[in-house]
Amino acid sequence: MKKRNYFIKILSFIFSLNSIVLAEIEPDHFLMPIPKSVLWEEGKYPVDESFRINVVGEAGDRTFKAATRALRRLSGRTGLFFDQDFITGINQSPEANLELMCHRPGELELGEDESYRLRISTREMIIEAETELGLLHGLETWLQLLMSDENGYYFPAVIIEDEPRFPWRGLMIDACRHFQPVHVILQNIDAMSAVKLNVLHLHLSEDQGFRVESKAYPLLHEKGSDGFYFTQCQIGEIVDYAADRGIRVVPEFDMPSHTTAWFPGYPELSSKDTVYTVERSWGVKDPGMNPAREFTYAFLDTFIAEMVTLFPDDYFHIGGDENNGKWWLQNPEITAFMDSMEFETTHELQAYFTRRVHGIVRKHGKIMVGWGEIYDPDMPSDVVIHFWWPRLKQMEEALLKGYKGIMSNGYYIDHFFNTEYHYLMDPVRPEYVTDSLAAQNILGAEVASWAEFVTEDLTGLRIWPRTAAIAERFWSPAHIRDVDDMYRRLETVSLRLEELGLDHLKNRDMMLRRLAGQRDIEALHILAGTVEPLKHYSRHRATDRKRYVQHAPLTRLVDAAWSDAPDARRFRRLVQDYEKSHCPKVGKEIETMLITWSDNHDNLKSVIESNPVLWEIRTLSEDLSESANIGLTCLNRINSWRSMSSKDTDAYTARLEEMKKHRGELTLQHLEAIQILIKMAGK
């Protein structure tokens, strides 16, 4: 292999030309996130059973483990039998095909160098990075480059120089409302690593559950978890597993509100003397910690001292959101304390509480993070504010005052918005941040996966593959915004994530088989490809079901449905193209889809009738077929150049409006495209 200085000279020359993505020879790659700079070259590097990896420089165990995992993944994807087994040291295979070069191990901390440089030619493959973290990212990009042709597997010739746009790129997993066991967390860590996310934010306490073993206060998990919690050994396993993949783990223990599950074991912490049980329903609740008692702060001091030994990261999240203060104002002890401190509002009292907790967190060597509600102009300057609501004035005010911020507004994947919606939401949006100085204080962003509608079976479906596209927004240059190309790449990325053990694809089919009561789910699958759940918080307020609680079944079609109905999306795109081009080939594709939908209810009707759980979507199935017939009628008029009467177009339009109402908390997503066909037929 070539020497390192030759590699650096090549890179310096090429990137001095300011080459950015792309040349005429760009292949149909499936990179995600898109690297900062890519230069495709002629040629390819073939892979056969003699393939080996060599590590040089100052790398350590993290690199050896990552290189071994990459070798096994390459072997699994190609079916090739490699002689090399475990990579355990420096320069074990000096004549290897891929060389990994690291200048120092690096620290697993915010702001560490994560850049890498990757060169593939017809003669060699080299990944060089300042730290092991960069090597890990480079290996993921390298694996994404694998291609095949009639001669076998190969890597295309390319030169990549890459680094993240933001240093904080997170995924928040709520393990409280519905518990997520260790193996689910580990699967998600592998997926995070594959798309270059680097912060796992674990939400570990909530009204509906306290999810970590505490030896200092064992009644927290014994009475507040229903038996579902992480032992301290399991937390250690999660932290170590994440660290091996370059991912930091930040814990969140919500306070002073969303704390009901703390109180069955320790009611003296609360602001009301009553008997507590774990909460089963969702929403903003009245219980909260008592900020007027010194006992509260002594308790939290001991508790936080214990928790920081489990989580070595520099950051500690204290929640702080959605405190309504109702029980505070009903407690004479607390109102007397407010009077003595001259606090006029519960916000002032919460700011006092937050400053006290900040002192405890800092005492134990950590940096405090809290949701946007903790912001107060007098808050210590080292507090990191996690923005989730669009309170524009306060957000920019905080950033201009020098507070560091993390953005989650726009990345709540529990809201069931489609991938395009999240993908086009930038962490630095002009409607939120207008001042460049404020923008400089945005550390990055996090995907938020709240678990009101997420069980163990559903975690993968809710988070992936949408989060892979959002990860590109956090990593790649801001100008990477081609939605069609994102969807093209996402399809393959989703399959590759399944290689890592994610169940987001297989579990959907499992759920459809359960609903259908049979193996043949084609007709149900076709319907599912056209519908999406109600958006934002509408499912919570849907009136055709009982109120959702923790033990409610999440097994209906709405739970198995995509947030991004793939067939409806494809149909909308085809109709938009057809409206512009009137291309016969596109029209034929539209017709094929409409015929499939037209016939589908006849195929699905017997399945619905024999499974009462599906009765709620009977009219959705009927409307899919009826709307398809309307579309076929319009298409026939368009092709025959015979305009449809205004009476017919009005009737069809009115009928489609009726079809837009939700059934089973699902809505059909192709109807606006049918309306375009009606409009075209009426011209």
Wavefront OBJ file of the C-alpha trace (Angstrom):
o trace
v 0.000 0.000 0.000
v 1.083 3.588 -0.529
v 2.716 5.536 2.242
v 0.683 7.978 4.289
v 2.474 11.088 3.007
v 1.648 10.130 -0.594
v -2.011 9.820 0.357
v -1.990 13.245 2.008
v -0.332 14.842 -1.048
v -2.995 13.378 -3.305
v -5.761 14.717 -1.067
v -4.179 18.144 -0.728
v -3.889 18.522 -4.487
v -7.416 17.413 -5.210
v -9.157 19.405 -2.529
v -7.102 22.503 -3.313
v -9.234 22.601 -6.468
v -12.295 22.972 -4.179
v -13.898 19.957 -5.811
v -17.325 19.257 -4.353
v -19.611 16.509 -5.174
v -19.762 15.312 -8.365
v -18.313 14.374 -11.666
v -19.924 12.887 -14.746
v -18.891 9.414 -13.583
v -20.891 9.588 -10.339
v -22.487 6.186 -9.741
v -25.946 5.631 -8.277
v -24.567 5.555 -4.766
v -26.516 5.040 -1.562
v -24.496 7.183 0.820
v -26.382 8.574 3.805
v -25.404 10.997 5.210
v -23.889 12.597 2.098
v -20.235 13.443 2.878
v -18.971 16.994 2.843
v -16.801 16.514 -0.247
v -16.876 13.686 -2.779
v -14.863 13.272 -5.961
v -15.665 10.211 -8.030
v -12.883 8.774 -10.155
v -12.575 6.159 -12.884
v -12.044 2.558 -11.873
v -12.944 0.189 -9.102
v -11.304 -1.882 -6.387
v -12.489 -5.521 -6.566
v -13.164 -7.608 -3.460
v -12.362 -11.313 -3.220
v -11.695 -13.842 -0.468
v -8.139 -12.591 0.032
v -9.478 -9.299 1.455
v -7.849 -8.078 4.693
v -7.853 -4.947 6.861
v -4.787 -3.414 8.490
v -4.660 -0.797 11.270
v -1.716 1.584 11.637
v -0.981 4.629 13.756
v -2.285 5.257 17.265
v -5.617 3.448 17.214
v -6.890 1.359 20.096
v -9.541 -1.197 21.034
v -12.415 0.890 19.666
v -10.862 0.772 16.191
v -9.968 -2.928 16.385
v -13.560 -3.808 17.333
v -15.029 -1.552 14.643
v -12.708 -2.945 11.985
v -13.663 -6.499 12.940
v -17.373 -5.641 12.818
v -16.901 -4.030 9.406
v -15.082 -7.123 8.138
v -17.881 -9.383 9.327
v -20.537 -7.114 7.789
v -18.673 -7.131 4.481
v -18.418 -10.907 4.616
v -22.114 -11.209 5.447
v -23.159 -8.924 2.624
v -20.926 -10.560 -0.016
v -20.972 -14.182 1.154
v -17.176 -14.267 0.819
v -15.112 -16.412 3.206
v -12.331 -14.161 4.518
v -9.319 -15.695 6.234
v -8.925 -12.765 8.645
v -10.903 -13.230 11.856
v -10.410 -10.736 14.714
v -8.341 -7.582 14.325
v -6.599 -7.079 17.641
v -3.521 -4.949 17.063
v -1.477 -2.508 15.013
v 0.025 -3.549 11.674
v -1.119 -7.167 11.814
v -1.574 -7.356 8.027
v 0.828 -4.914 6.302
v -0.186 -6.146 2.824
v -3.907 -5.690 3.498
v -6.438 -4.232 1.072
v -7.892 -1.570 3.390
v -5.653 0.472 5.652
v -7.021 2.346 8.666
v -4.791 5.144 9.905
v -5.418 7.027 13.166
v -3.263 9.748 14.757
v -4.690 9.503 18.299
v -7.485 7.621 20.058
v -9.481 10.766 20.830
v -11.967 11.403 23.616
v -15.646 10.521 23.630
v -16.783 14.061 24.287
v -18.588 16.947 22.640
v -16.444 18.735 20.085
v -13.904 15.978 19.505
v -12.563 15.681 15.944
v -14.811 13.306 13.981
v -13.450 14.027 10.510
v -12.002 11.424 8.175
v -10.518 11.100 4.702
v -11.228 8.113 2.478
v -9.409 7.211 -0.730
v -10.283 4.303 -3.018
v -8.355 3.730 -6.223
v -7.783 0.711 -8.408
v -4.728 -0.146 -6.296
v -5.524 0.754 -2.694
v -8.097 1.765 -0.096
v -7.177 4.048 2.816
v -9.207 5.654 5.594
v -7.312 8.239 7.624
v -8.630 10.175 10.612
v -7.329 12.306 13.428
v -9.199 10.184 15.984
v -10.833 6.802 16.255
v -14.226 8.490 16.059
v -13.406 9.618 12.543
v -12.263 6.124 11.597
v -15.610 4.718 12.763
v -17.471 7.179 10.536
v -15.147 6.443 7.639
v -15.787 2.710 7.954
v -19.548 3.279 7.757
v -19.152 5.356 4.590
v -16.838 2.710 3.132
v -19.396 -0.047 3.747
v -22.083 2.071 2.084
v -19.914 2.280 -1.043
v -19.937 -1.467 -1.728
v -21.334 -2.256 -5.177
v -21.560 -5.242 -7.505
v -21.672 -6.051 -11.218
v -21.285 -9.066 -13.487
v -17.720 -9.515 -12.236
v -18.538 -9.524 -8.508
v -18.283 -7.067 -5.636
v -16.196 -3.913 -5.733
v -15.683 -0.446 -4.284
v -15.820 2.487 -6.745
v -12.819 4.780 -7.030
v -13.503 7.888 -4.997
v -11.893 10.481 -2.759
v -13.950 11.681 0.205
v -13.168 14.281 2.823
v -15.835 14.475 5.459
v -16.745 16.009 8.796
v -20.027 16.687 10.610
v -21.885 19.956 10.375
v -22.935 19.762 14.047
v -21.087 18.158 16.973
v -24.303 17.089 18.791
v -26.347 14.642 16.701
v -28.737 12.770 18.907
v -31.599 10.334 19.237
v -33.799 10.524 22.332
v -35.476 7.237 23.275
v -38.277 7.352 25.824
v -38.035 4.142 27.875
v -40.683 5.299 30.367
v -44.139 5.489 28.856
v -43.522 2.054 27.387
v -40.363 0.293 28.508
v -37.723 -0.469 25.881
v -35.546 -3.440 26.915
v -31.777 -3.614 26.558
v -31.677 -5.456 23.236
v -33.875 -2.775 21.646
v -31.557 -0.040 22.900
v -28.501 -1.884 21.560
v -30.105 -2.364 18.131
v -30.762 1.347 17.946
v -27.191 2.132 18.944
v -25.946 0.057 15.993
v -28.308 1.913 13.671
v -27.233 5.275 15.086
v -23.607 4.424 14.398
v -24.439 3.429 10.818
v -25.831 6.915 10.067
v -23.289 8.830 12.182
v -25.457 9.916 15.115
v -23.333 10.333 18.236
v -25.608 11.015 21.247
v -28.091 8.553 22.752
v -30.369 10.542 25.046
v -32.176 8.104 27.353
v -35.379 9.413 28.948
v -35.404 7.406 32.177
v -38.034 8.855 34.506
v -41.575 9.920 33.824
v -45.086 9.851 35.279
v -45.496 6.372 33.799
v -42.306 4.773 35.049
v -38.947 5.093 36.779
v -36.545 2.966 34.737
v -33.144 2.728 36.468
v -32.110 0.719 39.484
v -31.118 2.965 42.377
v -29.231 1.439 45.268
v -29.387 4.679 47.237
v -33.178 4.888 46.896
v -34.346 1.385 45.868
v -38.046 2.191 46.232
v -37.737 4.340 43.112
v -37.458 1.339 40.819
v -39.178 -1.151 43.112
v -42.430 0.824 43.366
v -42.192 3.077 40.328
v -41.384 0.708 37.458
v -43.866 -2.185 37.479
v -40.731 -4.328 37.407
v -39.521 -2.901 34.105
v -36.234 -1.090 34.616
v -32.556 -1.202 33.713
v -30.262 -2.666 36.327
v -27.056 -0.787 36.946
v -25.172 -3.603 35.194
v -27.412 -3.179 32.151
v -26.773 0.564 32.121
v -23.071 -0.245 32.111
v -23.598 -2.578 29.162
v -25.467 0.118 27.223
v -22.856 2.782 27.957
v -19.959 0.512 26.971
v -21.708 -0.736 23.840
v -22.375 2.838 22.760
v -18.829 3.964 23.553
v -17.410 1.222 21.319
v -19.445 2.783 18.505
v -18.459 6.369 19.223
v -21.769 7.269 20.874
v -22.200 9.179 24.117
v -25.081 8.307 26.453
v -26.823 11.240 28.148
v -29.386 10.347 30.856
v -32.522 12.345 31.540
v -34.334 12.305 34.872
v -37.279 14.669 34.520
v -37.944 17.125 37.364
v -39.770 18.857 39.012
v -42.776 17.608 36.971
v -43.420 14.377 35.073
v -42.364 12.825 38.378
v -45.389 10.785 39.494
v -43.428 7.520 39.384
v -40.930 8.875 41.942
v -43.636 9.279 44.565
v -45.015 5.758 45.234
v -41.688 5.018 46.894
v -40.887 8.466 48.270
v -44.095 10.514 48.713
v -42.255 13.001 50.912
v -40.639 14.337 47.725
v -43.972 15.484 46.356
v -45.902 18.704 46.757
v -49.095 17.002 47.952
v -49.661 14.531 50.775
v -51.555 11.707 49.108
v -51.179 8.092 48.041
v -49.401 7.706 44.711
v -49.411 5.049 42.033
v -47.700 4.974 38.652
v -49.638 7.051 36.126
v -51.293 5.137 33.267
v -52.493 7.944 31.004
v -50.643 10.579 29.026
v -50.409 14.352 29.140
v -49.412 17.110 31.536
v -50.044 16.027 35.129
v -50.368 18.035 38.346
v -47.922 16.167 40.637
v -44.498 17.695 41.096
v -41.574 17.759 43.482
v -41.743 20.106 46.451
v -39.269 22.940 45.756
v -39.759 24.501 49.210
v -38.216 21.645 51.218
v -34.513 21.178 51.764
v -35.252 17.450 51.902
v -35.895 17.567 48.146
v -32.438 18.920 47.371
v -30.690 16.572 49.795
v -32.502 13.664 48.144
v -31.531 14.837 44.655
v -27.928 15.397 45.740
v -27.612 11.767 46.823
v -29.520 10.506 43.792
v -27.516 12.485 41.230
v -24.275 11.500 42.933
v -25.233 7.871 42.316
v -26.416 8.340 38.738
v -23.316 10.188 37.538
v -21.270 7.109 38.423
v -23.343 5.158 35.875
v -23.178 7.726 33.084
v -19.665 9.044 32.431
v -20.701 11.660 29.867
v -20.177 15.316 30.713
v -23.868 16.153 30.288
v -26.825 15.402 32.579
v -30.397 16.179 31.456
v -32.896 17.246 34.141
v -35.984 17.632 31.947
v -37.832 20.587 33.448
v -40.701 20.647 30.961
v -44.466 21.031 31.277
v -44.766 22.009 34.919
v -48.242 23.501 35.374
v -47.634 24.481 39.022
v -51.219 23.715 40.086
v -50.361 21.687 43.151
v -47.695 24.179 44.135
v -50.320 26.884 44.394
v -52.570 24.580 46.447
v -49.868 23.856 49.039
v -49.700 26.418 51.902
v -46.092 25.508 52.652
v -45.065 26.238 49.058
v -47.072 29.455 48.722
v -45.595 30.697 52.007
v -42.141 29.924 50.631
v -42.979 31.847 47.446
v -44.037 34.842 49.542
v -40.840 34.700 51.588
v -38.775 34.651 48.384
v -40.987 37.307 46.748
v -41.841 34.999 43.861
v -44.974 36.111 42.041
v -45.240 33.189 39.597
v -44.605 29.466 39.564
v -42.114 30.082 36.746
v -39.984 32.065 39.186
v -40.267 29.218 41.684
v -39.247 26.688 39.031
v -36.275 28.883 38.080
v -35.218 28.768 41.734
v -35.594 24.977 41.765
v -33.612 24.667 38.527
v -30.764 26.815 39.865
v -30.598 24.651 43.000
v -30.473 21.485 40.900
v -27.894 23.086 38.621
v -25.668 23.588 41.640
v -25.994 19.895 42.508
v -25.277 18.772 38.942
v -22.230 21.042 38.712
v -21.040 19.879 42.134
v -20.878 16.376 40.719
v -18.866 17.458 37.710
v -21.592 17.559 35.071
v -23.077 20.132 32.687
v -26.826 20.520 33.076
v -29.210 20.198 30.124
v -32.920 20.979 30.329
v -35.902 21.448 28.081
v -36.797 24.940 26.906
v -39.020 25.764 29.877
v -36.015 25.996 32.166
v -34.838 29.131 30.395
v -34.628 32.164 32.623
v -32.384 35.186 32.000
v -30.734 34.626 35.400
v -29.891 30.967 34.757
v -26.153 30.133 34.990
v -24.468 30.531 31.615
v -23.210 26.944 31.341
v -26.733 25.510 31.156
v -27.596 23.872 27.814
v -31.158 24.478 26.670
v -32.933 21.766 24.716
v -35.520 23.534 22.553
v -38.663 21.640 21.680
v -41.241 24.415 21.267
v -41.211 27.312 18.777
v -41.172 30.178 21.280
v -39.155 32.220 18.847
v -38.348 35.271 20.944
v -37.134 33.295 23.969
v -35.159 30.873 21.820
v -33.121 33.527 20.071
v -32.833 35.590 23.248
v -31.277 32.628 25.059
v -28.853 31.901 22.229
v -27.810 35.550 21.981
v -27.120 35.586 25.709
v -24.598 32.829 25.092
v -26.579 29.780 26.201
v -25.817 26.717 24.114
v -28.820 25.096 22.487
v -29.961 21.758 21.102
v -32.866 21.673 18.648
v -35.607 19.059 18.642
v -38.404 21.172 17.211
v -39.216 19.598 13.860
v -37.771 16.201 14.798
v -40.549 14.694 16.935
v -40.999 11.436 15.064
v -43.866 10.395 17.351
v -45.939 13.028 15.533
v -46.186 10.703 12.498
v -45.014 13.295 9.972
v -43.390 11.970 6.827
v -39.679 11.852 6.106
v -39.733 14.844 3.768
v -41.181 17.060 6.515
v -38.363 16.232 8.925
v -35.654 16.183 6.253
v -36.328 19.764 5.189
v -36.346 21.067 8.782
v -32.922 22.561 9.412
v -31.570 22.942 12.972
v -30.774 26.554 12.074
v -34.023 27.852 10.587
v -34.471 31.535 9.734
v -37.957 31.589 11.235
v -36.384 30.647 14.586
v -32.867 32.059 14.477
v -32.205 35.229 12.494
v -28.914 36.307 14.064
v -25.713 34.540 12.977
v -24.253 34.936 16.462
v -27.225 33.085 17.916
v -26.819 30.332 15.316
v -23.237 29.764 16.431
v -24.522 28.640 19.837
v -26.598 25.783 18.391
v -24.665 22.630 19.251
v -26.826 20.456 17.065
v -30.101 18.612 17.244
v -31.884 15.482 18.420
v -34.573 13.224 17.050
v -37.208 12.701 19.756
v -39.007 9.357 19.982
v -41.649 9.701 22.686
v -43.284 6.386 23.530
v -47.007 6.935 24.048
v -47.568 4.838 20.900
v -44.353 2.798 20.996
v -44.021 -0.700 22.398
v -41.010 -2.982 22.042
v -42.437 -4.315 18.761
v -42.970 -0.801 17.413
v -39.733 0.959 18.352
v -38.012 0.176 15.074
v -41.052 1.121 12.982
v -41.354 4.483 14.685
v -37.692 5.465 14.556
v -36.403 3.956 11.307
v -35.788 4.633 8.498
v -36.947 8.267 8.929
v -34.196 8.943 11.457
v -31.543 8.006 8.878
v -32.709 10.892 6.696
v -32.803 13.260 9.676
v -29.262 12.165 10.566
v -28.203 13.459 7.152
v -29.661 16.845 8.052
v -27.501 16.888 11.206
v -24.294 15.756 9.459
v -24.271 16.910 5.840
v -23.850 20.420 4.429
v -27.026 22.495 4.595
v -27.387 22.626 0.792
v -28.008 18.852 0.572
v -31.811 18.990 0.234
v -32.840 16.887 -2.791
v -35.947 15.112 -1.485
v -36.320 12.698 -4.408
v -32.706 11.601 -4.119
v -33.092 11.232 -0.364
v -35.988 8.819 -0.846
v -34.034 6.923 -3.524
v -31.151 6.339 -1.133
v -33.333 5.770 1.928
v -34.882 2.625 0.475
v -31.498 0.892 0.327
v -30.333 2.362 3.625
v -33.422 0.889 5.272
v -32.468 -2.586 4.028
v -28.919 -2.141 5.288
v -30.193 -1.157 8.706
v -32.068 -4.441 8.807
v -28.680 -6.186 8.474
v -27.825 -4.744 11.893
v -30.752 -6.493 13.557
v -33.395 -3.781 13.359
v -36.913 -5.169 13.061
v -38.605 -2.170 11.436
v -39.363 -4.102 8.236
v -40.173 -7.578 9.492
v -42.295 -6.414 12.424
v -44.673 -4.538 10.152
v -45.406 -7.693 8.207
v -45.728 -9.613 11.475
v -48.362 -7.152 12.643
v -50.244 -7.360 9.349
v -50.248 -11.172 9.545
v -51.645 -10.940 13.062
v -54.389 -8.580 11.910
v -55.250 -10.696 8.883
v -55.094 -13.967 10.771
v -53.278 -15.538 7.834
v -50.009 -15.545 5.891
v -51.462 -13.906 2.783
v -51.329 -10.201 3.598
v -50.951 -8.771 0.093
v -54.304 -6.982 0.054
v -53.824 -5.575 3.562
v -50.297 -4.533 2.608
v -51.663 -2.639 -0.410
v -54.116 -0.714 1.769
v -51.398 -0.017 4.341
v -49.244 1.502 1.605
v -51.811 4.266 1.056
v -52.684 5.345 4.601
v -50.936 7.215 7.399
v -51.771 7.802 11.082
v -53.254 11.080 12.247
v -50.558 13.706 12.716
v -49.194 15.622 15.692
v -51.297 14.891 18.797
v -54.508 14.102 16.924
v -54.430 10.414 17.841
v -54.681 11.373 21.497
v -57.849 13.308 20.757
v -59.483 10.920 18.284
v -63.093 10.399 19.296
v -63.770 6.992 17.761
v -61.753 5.086 20.396
v -61.498 5.041 24.147
v -58.831 7.211 25.676
v -55.317 5.834 25.295
v -53.616 4.563 28.444
v -50.374 2.708 29.082
v -51.888 -0.767 28.775
v -54.021 -0.026 25.686
v -53.384 -2.321 22.707
v -51.047 -0.945 20.043
v -51.747 -3.708 17.545
v -54.207 -2.137 15.096
v -53.549 -1.126 11.496
v -52.833 2.437 12.611
v -49.941 1.068 14.672
v -48.525 -0.970 11.783
v -48.924 1.848 9.256
v -46.072 3.868 7.835
v -45.745 7.507 8.805
v -44.696 7.890 5.195
v -47.060 5.758 3.063
v -44.764 4.593 0.241
v -47.327 3.752 -2.440
v -49.267 6.960 -1.921
v -46.041 8.959 -2.109
v -45.038 7.266 -5.371
v -48.511 7.849 -6.802
v -48.439 11.557 -5.900
v -45.073 11.948 -7.598
v -46.269 10.164 -10.753
v -49.386 12.341 -10.989
v -47.351 15.513 -10.500
v -45.028 14.445 -13.308
v -47.967 13.496 -15.519
v -49.615 16.871 -14.970
v -46.468 18.552 -16.291
v -45.498 16.166 -19.083
v -48.547 14.113 -20.136
v -45.998 11.377 -20.752
v -47.801 8.157 -21.868
v -45.329 5.961 -19.970
v -46.075 7.817 -16.726
v -49.780 7.608 -17.458
v -49.463 3.857 -17.828
v -47.752 3.569 -14.436
v -50.582 5.583 -12.883
v -53.145 3.338 -14.519
v -51.429 0.199 -13.211
v -51.520 1.500 -9.646
v -55.156 2.556 -9.954
v -56.202 -0.858 -11.265
v -54.453 -2.535 -8.327
v -56.250 -0.269 -5.870
v -59.568 -0.650 -7.667
v -59.474 -4.426 -7.254
v -58.099 -4.405 -3.738
v -61.275 -4.165 -1.676
v -62.716 -7.276 -3.296
v -59.536 -9.092 -2.269
v -59.527 -7.655 1.248
v -63.235 -7.765 2.076
v -63.295 -11.335 3.407
v -60.242 -10.671 5.594
v -61.912 -7.605 7.114
v -65.199 -9.394 7.710
v -63.542 -12.314 9.516
v -61.369 -10.123 11.788
v -63.346 -7.641 13.920
v -60.167 -5.704 14.718
v -60.230 -4.602 11.050
v -63.859 -3.520 10.911
v -62.879 0.055 11.692
v -61.005 0.328 8.376
v -63.682 -1.266 6.178
v -64.768 2.064 4.677
v -61.142 3.073 4.134
v -60.706 -0.026 2.005
v -63.930 0.716 0.142
v -62.861 4.316 -0.449
v -59.461 3.270 -1.770
v -61.166 1.219 -4.465
v -63.821 3.828 -5.215
v -61.262 6.644 -5.462
v -59.171 4.494 -7.781
v -62.180 4.025 -10.032
v -62.670 7.790 -10.094
v -59.013 8.126 -11.061
v -59.385 5.575 -13.872
v -62.429 7.432 -15.204
v -60.447 10.679 -15.205
v -57.459 9.048 -16.848
v -59.692 7.673 -19.598
v -61.103 11.152 -20.244
v -57.624 12.672 -20.324
v -56.352 10.068 -22.782
v -59.412 10.387 -25.031
v -59.269 14.205 -25.018
v -62.893 14.362 -23.857
v -63.396 16.880 -21.077
v -65.425 15.851 -18.065
v -68.481 17.939 -17.245
v -68.334 20.377 -14.367
v -71.204 18.483 -12.765
v -69.129 15.290 -12.688
v -65.949 17.003 -11.528
v -67.856 18.709 -8.717
v -69.450 15.431 -7.664
v -66.156 13.566 -7.682
v -64.417 16.366 -5.791
v -67.136 16.379 -3.126
v -66.903 12.619 -2.785
v -63.130 12.796 -2.306
v -63.598 15.388 0.419
v -65.777 12.892 2.278
v -63.080 10.253 1.896
v -60.516 12.468 3.650
v -62.010 11.912 7.094
v -60.096 9.505 9.293
v -61.197 5.978 10.056
v -59.360 3.954 12.663
v -57.156 7.060 13.129
v -55.884 6.607 9.567
v -56.271 8.821 6.501
v -55.848 8.034 2.817
v -52.819 9.848 1.393
v -53.399 9.616 -2.377
v -56.595 11.650 -2.600
v -55.029 15.006 -3.494
v -53.364 13.327 -6.460
v -56.759 11.984 -7.582
v -58.037 15.562 -7.349
v -55.280 16.613 -9.759
v -56.530 13.977 -12.220
v -60.092 15.339 -11.817
v -58.798 18.829 -12.567
v -56.928 17.588 -15.643
v -59.995 15.691 -16.864
v -62.168 18.784 -16.525
v -60.036 20.970 -18.785
l 1 2 3 4 5 6 7 8 9 10 11 12 13 14 15 16 17 18 19 20 21 22 23 24 25 26 27 28 29 30 31 32 33 34 35 36 37 38 39 40 41 42 43 44 45 46 47 48 49 50 51 52 53 54 55 56 57 58 59 60 61 62 63 64 65 66 67 68 69 70 71 72 73 74 75 76 77 78 79 80 81 82 83 84 85 86 87 88 89 90 91 92 93 94 95 96 97 98 99 100 101 102 103 104 105 106 107 108 109 110 111 112 113 114 115 116 117 118 119 120 121 122 123 124 125 126 127 128 129 130 131 132 133 134 135 136 137 138 139 140 141 142 143 144 145 146 147 148 149 150 151 152 153 154 155 156 157 158 159 160 161 162 163 164 165 166 167 168 169 170 171 172 173 174 175 176 177 178 179 180 181 182 183 184 185 186 187 188 189 190 191 192 193 194 195 196 197 198 199 200 201 202 203 204 205 206 207 208 209 210 211 212 213 214 215 216 217 218 219 220 221 222 223 224 225 226 227 228 229 230 231 232 233 234 235 236 237 238 239 240 241 242 243 244 245 246 247 248 249 250 251 252 253 254 255 256 257 258 259 260 261 262 263 264 265 266 267 268 269 270 271 272 273 274 275 276 277 278 279 280 281 282 283 284 285 286 287 288 289 290 291 292 293 294 295 296 297 298 299 300 301 302 303 304 305 306 307 308 309 310 311 312 313 314 315 316 317 318 319 320 321 322 323 324 325 326 327 328 329 330 331 332 333 334 335 336 337 338 339 340 341 342 343 344 345 346 347 348 349 350 351 352 353 354 355 356 357 358 359 360 361 362 363 364 365 366 367 368 369 370 371 372 373 374 375 376 377 378 379 380 381 382 383 384 385 386 387 388 389 390 391 392 393 394 395 396 397 398 399 400 401 402 403 404 405 406 407 408 409 410 411 412 413 414 415 416 417 418 419 420 421 422 423 424 425 426 427 428 429 430 431 432 433 434 435 436 437 438 439 440 441 442 443 444 445 446 447 448 449 450 451 452 453 454 455 456 457 458 459 460 461 462 463 464 465 466 467 468 469 470 471 472 473 474 475 476 477 478 479 480 481 482 483 484 485 486 487 488 489 490 491 492 493 494 495 496 497 498 499 500 501 502 503 504 505 506 507 508 509 510 511 512 513 514 515 516 517 518 519 520 521 522 523 524 525 526 527 528 529 530 531 532 533 534 535 536 537 538 539 540 541 542 543 544 545 546 547 548 549 550 551 552 553 554 555 556 557 558 559 560 561 562 563 564 565 566 567 568 569 570 571 572 573 574 575 576 577 578 579 580 581 582 583 584 585 586 587 588 589 590 591 592 593 594 595 596 597 598 599 600 601 602 603 604 605 606 607 608 609 610 611 612 613 614 615 616 617 618 619 620 621 622 623 624 625 626 627 628 629 630 631 632 633 634 635 636 637 638 639 640 641 642 643 644 645 646 647 648 649 650 651 652 653 654 655 656 657 658 659 660 661 662 663 664 665 666 667 668 669 670 671 672 673 674 675 676 677 678 679 680 681 682 683
